[in-house]
Amino acid sequence: MPRIGLILISALLWSAAFARDRFDTWIAATELTLLIAETGTEVRDRNDHLLRAYTVADGRWRLAVAGDAVDPLFLDMLVAYEDKRFFRHNGVDFHAVARAASQALWHRRVVSGGSTLTMQVARLLEDGSTGRWAGKLRQVRLALALERRLSKAEILMLYLHRAPYGGNLEGVRAASLAWFGKEPTRLTPAQAALLVALPQSPERRRPDVNHTTAQVARDRVLVRMATSKVIDRSTAQAALREPIPIRRRPFPALAPHAADRVVAGDPGRGLHHLTLDARLQDRLEQLASNAVMRAGRSLSVALVVADHRSGEILASVGSAGFLDDGRQGFVDMSRALRSPGSTLKPLVYGLAFDAGIAHPDTLIDDRPTAFGTYAPQNFDGAFRGTVKVRDALKLSLNLPVVSLTEALGPANLIAGLKRAGVAAEVPGGRAGLAVALGGLGVSLEDMVGLYAGLANGGIEVQLRLKSETILAPSHRIISAEAAWHLGDILSELTPPGGGAPGRVAWKTGTSYGHRDAWALGWDGAHVVGVWIGRPDGTPVPGAFGAELAAPLLFDAFARIDPMRTPLSPPPPATLITSTAKLPAPLRRFQRKGSRTGETDAPLVAFPPTGAQLRTNSGLITLKVRDGRPPFLWLANGAMLASRVQDREVELRLSEPGFYTLTVIDSAGRSGRTEFRLD
């Protein structure tokens, strides 16, 4: 500011003291600009750590900050260096103005300024100049008006949000993250001093542009703080040796796909809290990036981790690199519809267990079979003959699972997916037998939800990404006994690299034409899903779920919990026995005759399908028509009674809920009904 301007303002202020009434009226009439600083939207994790931040509308980094989230040392330094009488003056420090004016007269140049923090806030609010005396006068008026309408703490908060720190950085929080990669809650004395020095000349003192100038300015603050006893001399000496940052750090940008999704869903909210864990998210994003490092430029990967006990998504990686255009990294492959390959097979077997048409130790044929015009083959082109159901699932054989799907009806498989919360897209809108082998579109996130339900004792788990999500009542997908059988079978698979089986139940899948490689699994606490492929859907020659996705699945588990929570024990009603000791109709699966083509197959006469029954005692009357006694009754795959000669029997069901009731006659034919017990 020119010397004459400083002298004129000083004279004006002293004159105002003798015309107080008019001066007060003048100040009261001051029009204030908008005092609320626009801040960028933030997305934070379950522990309140910043996942991703967004700039404000004009492209500036300005982030919300609370007073208790700033290191007190920085605040002490700021006031001591910029305006030591901040808490005592009314917006203008008359002592400082008088001193500056007298020094200007004596030295015939401006030696020191008289600007207060409040006046600096006034300048920042109006983006005004400090050089012209008319602009300075406006700042004086605005500063006095601010002091009358705001508290000191509120004025200080305006400074903490609006102070410039070089480039498009505004506010102490954006500056601390950009220059130090940390929140301003705890700063070293050297860091605090740099943040005090930068706003005085933000472009000239930018550490990444003028490193030496920035260090000189910082050191000047440290020396004065030691002289003013804000810090002791030994602390100042140590701080002087601390290096200055040489480049800006990028702002946190974890979980970009998930963050963009929640922000787009509620654009008016400035702060979003997610269930994600920032540390786990960071580890898995690095894992995903490394996994495709040696692969082709167009290959991508997606990972989803959830706690199947709560439904909370702990990590969601939508691609191998959000900014990697060569891999179409902007596409969120955790939510894209893709063919799941063999990863739907566990659900088919679970439904078959509940329907009473199979047990893990039931024998089933793996032979060349035509289902009308549909003649599926196994992945390797070979056939194993007669195998146990558990081995058919572990070997991921195609013929047995298609036979079971035919017996169940494809519509029942689609209904099971709906109960699990899976939004499946069926080509042509009508499900055929090919759905059992992945002939439909599902997302990785939905598949993780399905496997979470299997891990949760067969009860639907509604995955959630936002902390405040309100969940609807869950559905039962399959029985607890069927779900345990699936976990028991899939945990017998040897992990990639020859690790010990038993801790993780897992399944891989490869879609037709090698377009998608999948691996999903669960332990006693977490469920993990992996997808690898090309976002544009083109084939990846040689891509197999077991070779590509499975190692990544276990790498992800290792980053969650190296010890891993053990799988649950079997429910009390679980039928665990050998093939020879199974009820006769369950010893061997018969494709024909047990469910179709026979007029005298047993039919459950009561309760009818869709019934809703109430009972206080738990006793239910069951009736069967047709078929040949004795009868075997199953509820959700667990045996209720065997060798029942009568067509009407009263049996007890353990608890309220949804039931699939199956009756099997002496010829191995079966009938089924589904109802709800309240």
Summary of the structure (lengths in Angstrom):
residues: 678
radius of gyration: 35.5
end to end distance: 82.5
largest distance: 118.8
contacts: 2336
relative contact order: 0.08
helix: 38%
strand: 17%
